[in-house]
Amino acid sequence: MTSAELRARLARIGVQTRSEPAQPTGAAKPKVTPAAVLVPVILHDAPTILLTKRNSHLKQHAGQVSFPGGRIDPDDPSPEAAALREAWEEIGLPPSSVEVLGRLDDQVTGTGFRITPILAVLPPALTYELSPYEVEAIFEFPMDVVLDPAAPQRQNHEGSTGWREYWVWPHEDHFIWGATAAILVQLAERLRKDMRDA
């Protein structure tokens, strides 16, 4: 798949969102904090997804792999604006370098956030300036791994509130799990469906 073909597929899947994330039947809607993340696909000859590793001293999701993003502020006009602002603050990504293509379905986390994933593409060979307070590292995750249906695995963990089950993606150096992993699964499923339907 060429970069142009991938961009066209991403633009198609970015307009297929539901207005509400799926909720169990009869379940009360939890009180959540709105947030937005940028899901940046870098259009190399072999495309990749840009991910960050959060600083280990942060109060929320310390040391975890995530997309650039964060809470939606009251003065952010949209989730897209919030994701672009956060990406600029966290990794120095200029909004002018980002082509926003649409949204994926919201992801509600167990820690009380409702995340709107903003799907976007970036040109290759950009330089980044990390905010040392927020971001420890950035790295790229190959799109061919994202598209491999056998790559993500379900794992279980027993914590203070009982057993949790979540997605995990393979990586030599980073543990990709939780909301970030679930958003990658959603992206992969939509792309594979678009490829089948073509």
Secondary structure by P-SEA (a helix, b strand, c coil): ccaaaaaaaaaaacccccccccccccccccbbbbbbbbbccccccbbbbbbbbcccccccccccccccccccccccccaaaaaaaaaaaccccccccccccccccccccccccbbbbbbbccccbbbbbbccccccbbbbbbcccccccccbbbbbbbccccbbbbbbbbbcccccccaaaaaaaaaaaaaaaaaaac
